[in-house]
Structure formats: C-alpha cells, structure tokens
Amino acid sequence: MTAVLGTTGLILNEPLLWEKGKPGRRGFSLPPRDVEISPLGESLISQGPDFPDLSEVDVVRHFTRLSTWNFGVDTGTYPLGSCTMKYNPKINDKHAALPGFAGAHPLLPQELSQGLLRLMLELERMLAEITGMDAVTLQPAAGAQGELTGMLLIHAYHKSRGRKPSKILVPDTAHGTNPASAALCGYRPVSVASNEHGILSVESVAKAMDEDTAGIMITNPNTLGLFEENLKEIVDLVHTRGGLVYGDGANMNAVLGIMDVACTGIDVLHLNLHKTFSTPHGGGGPGAGPVCVRKHLEPFLPVPRVVEKEGRYEFSCNFPQTIGKLHAFYGNVGVLIRAYSYIRTLGAANLKKASQLAVLNANYIKERLKATFHLPYDRPCMHECVFTDRNQAGAKVMTLDMAKRLMDYGFHPPTIYFPLVVNGAIMIEPTETESKDDLDRLVDALQAIAEEANNNPEQLHQAPTKTKVRRLDETAAARKPCLAG
Ligand SMILES: Cc1ncc(COP(=O)(O)O)c(C=O)c1O
C-alpha cells in the first residue's frame, strides 16, 4: 500500500492503522510523575491488546483521509429522494452539545433533569401544533419504528372494542417499511394499486376495504412526490367501514404549515425528524420517528410519558391502556434536541417557507429536466420528482449507469429504482436547502450525462472513474461481502 501512496492525486490512499503504526510512537505526553510508584496487582499486568503505536498526526490524518472517500450533506448537493438528505444547520448541534443536555445521564433523578423534560414536553406540543394532532410520543427511534408503534396503537384500539381484524391496506407506492411494520405487528398487508395519475383512487380502496381490514397506511405526499388528492374521501370511507387511517408523515417536509393533518381525519401519523426537522440522517446512528395521534388513540400511547404538574415535569406510567415501552428511557434525546432547535430557530413562518422552497426546488428540477429524461407523471410535484431511463434505453444506458456517472461530476446519486411502480426510476429530492446555483449545476451535470449516453455510452458503463472505489459488482458485494480492510 505505501508504495502507491501519493500516486493517485487527491484520491487519497490510506493503509490500516495496524500497517501505519511504528513501535514507540506516542499520541500523548504526560507530565512528570509526582507521586510514589505503586505496584499494580498481578491481574492487571499483561501484554494488553495488540494495538498499533501511533502519533497524534497519524491518527488525525488517518481519519481525515478516510473521510475524503465519502460524500456527505456538508460536501455538496445530495439529491437522494425519499430519504431527504438535507443540510443540517450547525446551531442544532451546538444546542444539543450544551453541557446540561449532553452530560445528562438517563438515570438522573427527575428533579435534576427538569430542563430536558420540559424540552421534551414542549417538542411534543410543537409537533402536535404543526400536525394538528392531539398528542405525541417521542419514543420511536426511526420512521419504521414509528410505523410499528402506529400499528400497535391501531391494534390496541380495535382490541379495546372487541375487534380483531387481520389486514392492513398499503398502497403500491408505499415505502417498503410500511408493509414490513404492518407484518411485524401481525397484520397481513394488502397492496392497493395507485391509478394512472400516481395516486390512490377512492374506488380501489373501496374495493379492498372489508370488515376484516384494520385500516390503511397512506403516505402523503406519496413516494412519487405526488399529493394524494383523494385523501379526505379515502379517510372517510375507511372510517365508515370501521377502519383507522395511518398517515406516513415522513414526507411532511413538503407540507409544513400548509396541511393540517388532523383535518383530513388521519388517526395516527409518524414524522421522520431526519427528513423534516433537519436532524442527522441515520447512517446507523440514532434517529427519531415521533408518533402523533388524535384523542381516541391517546390512551394507548407508549409509556413513560412526560407530564407537567404544578410547573414541575415528571415521567408517568399511569396510563392503564398503554401499549408499553418502545425504547429505552425516552427515545434518542440528542436527536430530539436538534429537532427542537430547528423548529425554534425557524419559527412557524419559516417552517412553512422551508416546505414551499422544497416544493419549488423539486418542481424547478422537474421542469428543467423533463425534456431530457422521461417523466412518467407529468404534473406538479411536491418535494421530489421521479424520472426514468426510458429516453436513454436506445443507447443501452440504464438508470444505474447515469447515477454512477453523476459521482464523476461531484454529486451524490439520487435514489434509483424506487418507487417500485416506476421502471428504472430516478428519484430526485433537492430539499429546501439547495440554492438555484446548486440546482443548476446538478441539472447541467445530468444533461451532460444524457448527452454522453448518446455519444459515448461506454463512458457511462465504466462510471464512476474519479472516485476512490470504482464500479462494484453489487451482486458479489452482497453475496460475498469483504468486511476486512
Ligand atoms: C415515506 C417513508 N416512510 C418511512 C420511512 C422509514 O423511515 P426510517 O428510515 O427512519 O425508518 C422512509 C425513509 O426514509 C420514507 O421515505
């Protein structure tokens, strides 16, 4: 590895720390000893683990060099549809790192964590106000866990009325986690086809909705980036037939301050804080998928709940119909603080503006690219738009080739091959954080790639060529993962 160091320009190579270490190097210096030597007990003396000896600069450069192999929201435009990778204002991190928050132990007595408990209750109230719903739990650790929570709430509601329906309707445009969460809760997900406009029709839901159906999961705006225009009629129909409506509010970033969810009649809704409220996006790290409910589902919410009594805040488990505990302690607090900070720093008017800009940006991309890429649903979109590779098929260039090539232009690829109802989907979500200049750069890059598809398709089949890791055999990578360095 060392032999090739420096031969790849700024695509930096980097050996393992074990290869880099040299006996005797130190990353620290201690002050001279000013106490008597005290011999260690036998059990504490051993060779210790085989860690490499490294200097401070070895370690700093190692991790900094590794970080250059990756692309993040702080690096540039990250148009990943459905996952909503948006830039997170640093003030949110600063607030979450305040010593009173960052240093609070989950087992701290409640008298010593009044500020944190108050923040949680205020965040619940803000999310309730934003959605129009009546009560909120902050416990679920991700959107998917929010969905599971919602399913458990629906199950508990039916059970309390002596009902045991076995099915849940899920549109074919839904995120894969929807049917999975329903199944995890013991329901049988039944797929409902979207219509030629990419949305649900009242008729298709009416056909599927029977006595044995607990309800429906509806994502609005849906994963095609389209507003479910028949939402109110569908909700009324499901209610008339004894079902409840689960709203997947992961795409709430398109309708903040614009849509009152409770007015549509939706009974339970989850939010993805990492999509809508600008908290860091998973990557295996902590997330949060709060669940908002209307009055009739409140008794079933998870415990403990934060309650206020005479100006003091405390946890209460005194909710006899609760579905129980969903997460250790009270959810992923650091993420919740960031969302609180985002909401407080923006305020109501700017939250609405964030949604308006997200929708404007997506429509701008759609209009600028629709002459180049096939647009299956040519109508105003919400926060994201979906193209396909149909126009490039003649040159034998596929969505995957174009997505890979985008990396050579310095952009993260968009979401591809999702939603499943669109063949060769290219789903772009610019988010509200991108300027017109950045959107134009992305459009220019995609147009240049479409030209290359016609003139030099082989270049696209080889892409990416300017990244640390070149085109992978993705099947082999999945089947025979190489997990060692
Ligand atoms: C529409 C929709 N629903 C649910 C989810 C699941 O959220 P999470 O990834 O936090 O589990 C996502 C993920 O981005 C989503 O886009």
The ligand as an SDF file (V2000), in Angstrom:
LIG
                    3D

 16 16  0  0  0  0  0  0  0  0999 V2000
  -42.0610    7.5550    3.0650 C   0  0  0  0  0  0  0  0  0  0  0  0
  -41.1670    6.9080    4.0880 C   0  0  0  0  0  0  0  0  0  0  0  0
  -41.7280    6.2020    5.0850 N   0  0  0  0  0  0  0  0  0  0  0  0
  -40.9650    5.6200    6.0280 C   0  0  0  0  0  0  0  0  0  0  0  0
  -39.5940    5.7010    6.0200 C   0  0  0  0  0  0  0  0  0  0  0  0
  -38.8100    4.9700    7.0720 C   0  0  0  0  0  0  0  0  0  0  0  0
  -38.0800    5.8260    7.8660 O   0  0  0  0  0  0  0  0  0  0  0  0
  -36.7290    5.3340    8.6160 P   0  0  0  0  0  0  0  0  0  0  0  0
  -35.6950    5.1880    7.5600 O   0  0  0  0  0  0  0  0  0  0  0  0
  -36.4230    6.4210    9.5990 O   0  0  0  0  0  0  0  0  0  0  0  0
  -37.0490    4.0380    9.3080 O   0  0  0  0  0  0  0  0  0  0  0  0
  -38.9700    6.4230    4.9900 C   0  0  0  0  0  0  0  0  0  0  0  0
  -37.4830    6.5270    4.9520 C   0  0  0  0  0  0  0  0  0  0  0  0
  -36.8780    7.4180    4.5130 O   0  0  0  0  0  0  0  0  0  0  0  0
  -39.7720    7.0330    3.9990 C   0  0  0  0  0  0  0  0  0  0  0  0
  -39.2310    7.7010    2.9800 O   0  0  0  0  0  0  0  0  0  0  0  0
  1  2  1  0
  2  3  1  0
  2 15  2  0
  3  4  2  0
  4  5  1  0
  5  6  1  0
  5 12  2  0
  6  7  1  0
  7  8  1  0
  8  9  2  0
  8 10  1  0
  8 11  1  0
 12 13  1  0
 12 15  1  0
 13 14  2  0
 15 16  1  0
M  END
$$$$
